[in-house]
Amino acid sequence: MSTIANIIWIVLGGIFTALWWCVAGVLFYVSIIGIPLGRQAFKMAALTLAPFGKTVEYGGGAPSLVANIVWALLAGIPMALAYAVGGALFCVTIIGLPPGIQLFKMAKLSLLPFGAVVR
């Protein structure tokens, strides 16, 4: 079932979102300072391309906590709010529940990407 849902997700826009995350990752990798941000962008691209059937495991300890605080203040909060609003809008209808739940998963990852692993 998750394969069919992922195909529908990709066709209806997941491919474009994942490509934009990849472009952002490549741009971040241009500078040495941006490499950690680029890694997080590629993590978001992996989840955005095919979110159904994937899980996100959080961990990482103190260094990840500090990086997540900086990330949340600079970029994470607006991204998480955008994903959460999208998820709420999708969850208004029954047919929109599965994509809405995936958008909530992306909202959490976009808020706290450091130390998280997408599996």
C-alpha positions in Angstrom: 0.0 0.0 0.0 2.8 2.4 0.8 4.3 1.9 -2.7 1.0 3.0 -4.3 0.8 6.0 -1.9 4.4 7.0 -2.7 3.8 6.8 -6.4 0.7 9.1 -6.1 2.7 11.4 -3.8 5.5 11.6 -6.3 3.2 12.3 -9.3 1.3 15.0 -7.4 4.3 17.0 -6.4 6.7 15.1 -4.3 9.3 14.9 -7.0 9.4 18.7 -7.3 9.7 19.3 -3.6 12.5 16.7 -3.3 14.3 18.3 -6.3 14.2 21.7 -4.6 15.6 20.2 -1.4 18.4 18.6 -3.4 19.1 21.9 -5.1 19.2 23.6 -1.6 21.6 20.8 -0.4 24.0 21.3 -3.3 24.0 25.1 -2.7 24.7 24.6 1.0 27.6 22.3 0.1 29.3 25.1 -1.8 30.7 26.5 1.5 32.3 24.5 4.3 30.1 26.2 6.8 27.0 25.1 4.9 27.9 21.4 4.7 25.9 20.4 7.9 22.9 22.3 6.5 23.3 20.6 3.2 23.2 17.2 4.9 19.9 18.1 6.5 18.5 19.3 3.2 19.3 15.9 1.6 17.6 14.2 4.6 14.5 16.3 3.9 14.7 15.4 0.2 14.8 11.7 1.1 11.7 12.0 3.2 9.9 14.3 0.9 10.4 12.1 -2.2 8.6 9.0 -0.7 7.4 9.6 2.9 5.0 6.6 3.1 6.5 3.7 4.9 9.5 5.7 6.2 10.2 6.4 9.9 12.3 9.1 11.5 14.4 8.2 14.5 15.6 11.0 16.7 18.7 11.1 18.9 22.2 12.7 18.7 22.8 14.2 22.1 24.1 17.6 23.1 25.7 18.6 19.8 22.5 17.9 17.9 20.5 19.8 20.5 22.7 23.0 20.0 22.5 22.6 16.2 18.7 22.1 16.3 18.3 25.2 18.4 20.2 27.3 15.9 18.4 25.6 13.0 15.0 26.2 14.5 15.7 29.9 15.1 17.0 30.5 11.6 14.9 28.3 9.4 13.1 25.4 11.2 10.2 27.3 12.7 8.8 28.8 9.4 9.3 25.4 7.6 7.6 23.5 10.4 4.7 25.9 10.5 4.3 25.6 6.7 4.3 21.8 6.8 1.9 21.8 9.9 -0.6 24.2 8.2 -0.5 22.0 5.1 -1.0 18.9 7.2 -4.0 20.5 8.9 -5.5 21.5 5.6 -5.1 18.0 4.2 -6.6 16.5 7.4 -9.9 18.3 6.9 -11.1 15.6 4.6 -10.9 11.8 5.0 -9.1 11.3 1.8 -6.5 13.9 2.8 -5.6 12.2 6.1 -2.7 10.0 4.8 -0.8 12.9 3.1 -1.7 15.2 6.1 0.0 12.8 8.5 3.1 12.7 6.3 3.2 16.5 6.3 3.1 16.4 10.1 6.1 14.0 10.0 7.9 16.4 7.7 7.1 19.3 10.0 8.8 17.6 13.0 11.8 16.7 10.9 12.1 20.2 9.5 12.0 21.6 13.1 14.6 19.1 14.5 16.7 17.7 11.6 20.1 17.3 13.4 20.5 13.9 15.0 17.5 12.4 13.1 17.8 9.4 10.8 15.3 8.7 8.1 14.7 4.9 7.6 
